[in-house]
Amino acid sequence: MRTVVTKTKLRHLLREFGRAASGAGTLYLTGGGSALLHGWRDTTVDVDLKFDPEPPGVFEMIPKLKEELGVNIELASLDHFIPEVPGWRDRSPWIERFGHLTCRHYDFVAQALAKIERGHGRDLDDVEAMMERGLVQPVQLREAFSQIKELLIRYPAIDPIVFEQKVDRFLSQNGEAT
């Protein structure tokens, strides 16, 4: 049975991935892990992450860590859900280096757009927390959306007009006039 992930469990998991990596690579946290490390949530139900580049040795560690820590680990790249936001790597904040493994938060602008598109209450709370902490600015969300809007044709499950309305509605409800 899987248990919730705490900041302590997450940091242990990152260290273990660092020990397992036999070559250079980067791990990006793409979900609740960022919320834990920044302190706006105490727990998350899983660890969403992306390796890019993929360091050798880490994939073999996933089943072991899932069992050892009793946590759910998901390979969840945001470009599976929305188009890749240009410049995301440059905006992905540093967490720490463990051995050969560099750990970063996946770009908060891209995380925020993906969460707005999904639209669940907890996701929208996360975006509000990102904005309150200055991790994301309204102008960044608008600019990033405009950069990916034409690419949404490759994501048939997303209606670009509805997605843009979701961004507008979120920003208008959180202190920015449209």
Buried (B, 14 or more C-beta within 10 A) or exposed (E): EEEBBBBEBBBBBBBBBBBBBEEEBBBBBBBBBBBBBBEBBEBBBBBBBBBBEBBBBBEEBBEEBBEEBEBBBEEBBBBEBBBBBBBBEEBBBEBEEBBBBBBBBBBBBBBBBBBBBEEEEEBBBBBBBBBEEEBBBBEBBBBBBEBBBEBBEEBEEBEBEEBBEBBBBBBEEEEBEE
